[in-house]
Amino acid sequence: MLIDKQHNQDKQYFQAEFKNVAKESIGWLENLAWEYHCKIEKKEWKSKYNNYVIYDYEPFCSDGFEINLTLSSRQIEYLNFVRFLYENKMHTIGYLKNCLTL
């Protein structure tokens, strides 16, 4: 994940990019962004096999695509908290999957 600071006409806003988001987590992450006053700047499906194939909508067959989501907010604390919640959820899911394989 990247957090870049950008300026737009004397207004300061921050962006965070979430790469390779699981398809099952997209709805949850969008609701979380809305709840914490973040705007979805860009949502794209990028092919894992061809770098030049990028869609801004969900393709008919989304297998073989990674989902990238860019959020922006005027306060970086909101983005940091969304990132914190997302990373904790992914860590918990990974831990539970590991427990199932035991």
N, C-alpha and C positions, 0 to 999 in steps of 0.2 A: 504494500500500500504506500502511496506517495501523498504527501501533504505539501502543496505549493501555495505560497502567498502571492496574491495578485492584486493589483489596484485597478479600479475602473472609475474614472472621472471623480477623483478625490473620495471615492467610497472604497473602503477596504473590505475585501471578502477573501475567504479561504476555500480551498478545494481539497478533497480527499478522493483518491481513486482506489476502488476495490477491484482487484483483478481476480479472474477465475472464480466467481461467486457460484455456489451450487444452485442449480435450478430450483430446488425446493426452498431455498432461503431467500429468493428474490422478493416475494410478497412480504415476508417478515421484515426484510431490510428496508423496503420502500415505506412500510408503515412506521418503522422506527425513525426513519429520516423525517417523515411528515410530523411525527410527534415531537421531535426535537428541533423543529424549525429549520430544517435543511431542505434545500431544493435539489432535485435530481436534474443535473445539467446534461448528462449523456448516459444512455444505456445502449450498449452495443453487443452484438454477437459476432465474435471473431473466429474464423476458421482455424483449427489447430494444424491443418495441413497446407493451406494456401494463405500466405500473409496478406494477399491483396483482396481477399473476400471478407468484407465487413458489412453487416446489416445493422440497421437501427430499429429493426423489428424482429420478432421471433420467427425464425424460418420454419417451414413446414416440418422438416426433420431436424431437430436441434442437436442430434448426436454428432459429435465431432466439432462442436463449437464451445468456446469459453465465453462466459458472460462477464463483461466489464461494466462497472457502474461508477459514475463520477458524481459526487455530492458537493454542494457548496453551501456556505453559511457565512454570515457576517461575524460570528463569534467562533473562534477556534475551539472553545471549550465544548460546544455542541458536537463538533466533528470528532473531537477526541473521545467523547463519551460514547458516541455511536460506534467508533472504531473499537473501543474497549468492550462494549457489549457484543459486537460481532466476533471479535477474537475469542472472547470467553465462550460464546456459543459454539464456535467451530472446535475449540479445544475440548469442550464437554462432549460433543458429538464424536470426535476422534477417540476420546477416552472410552465412551460407551461401546463403540465399534470394537475397540481393542478388548474390552471385557467379554464381548460376545464370542470372540475367536478363541478365548481360553477354554 
